[in-house]
């Protein structure tokens, strides 16, 4: 789940992962301005914030902008 503000293109980096991970990975984007209750639920203090879930539970997060290799490493830590 990627928390972002407005139409910031940061989340576009994740779009290619849908194909690369053969639907093992699902990308959800949350606009912090449109979903303040969700932001509060997950304690989001800054954007972008990326939360990785496994079996419906949050297991880790990245705060801030990261490059594609860092995203891949983040995901592979939990495969």
C-alpha positions in Angstrom: 0.0 0.0 0.0 1.5 3.3 -1.1 0.4 6.5 0.7 0.9 9.5 -1.5 -0.4 13.1 -1.9 -2.5 13.9 -4.9 -1.1 12.8 -8.3 2.5 12.6 -7.3 4.0 10.1 -9.8 6.1 8.2 -7.3 3.7 5.3 -7.2 4.2 4.7 -11.0 7.5 3.0 -10.1 5.5 0.2 -8.6 3.4 -0.4 -11.7 5.9 -2.7 -13.4 6.0 -5.0 -10.4 2.5 -6.3 -11.2 4.0 -8.2 -14.2 7.4 -9.0 -12.7 5.9 -10.7 -9.7 3.2 -12.5 -11.7 0.3 -11.2 -9.5 2.0 -12.3 -6.3 2.1 -8.7 -5.4 -0.8 -6.3 -5.4 -0.3 -2.5 -5.4 -2.8 -0.3 -3.7 -2.5 3.5 -3.8 -4.0 5.7 -1.1 -4.3 9.5 -1.6 -3.8 10.9 1.9 -6.1 13.9 1.1 -9.0 11.6 0.1 -8.6 9.0 2.8 -7.7 10.6 6.1 -9.2 7.8 8.2 -6.9 5.2 6.5 -3.9 7.5 7.0 -4.7 7.7 10.7 -5.3 4.0 11.0 -1.8 3.2 9.8 -0.1 6.2 11.6 1.2 7.8 8.4 3.2 10.9 9.2 4.9 11.7 5.9 4.5 10.7 2.2 5.3 8.8 0.3 5.1 5.9 2.7 5.0 2.3 1.5 3.6 -0.5 3.7 4.2 -4.1 2.9 1.5 -6.5 3.9 1.6 -10.3 4.2 -1.6 -12.3 4.8 -3.4 -9.0 5.3 -1.1 -7.8 8.1 1.4 -4.9 7.8 4.9 -6.3 8.2 7.2 -3.5 7.2 7.3 0.0 5.7 9.5 2.4 3.8 9.2 6.2 4.4 10.3 8.5 1.7 11.3 8.2 -1.9 13.4 5.2 -2.8 14.9 3.9 -6.1 13.7 0.7 -7.9 16.5 -1.4 -6.6 15.6 -0.5 -3.0 12.0 -1.4 -3.7 13.0 -4.8 -5.1 15.2 -5.5 -2.1 12.4 -4.4 0.3 10.0 -6.9 -1.4 12.5 -9.7 -1.7 13.2 -9.6 2.0 9.7 -11.1 2.6 9.2 -13.5 -0.4 
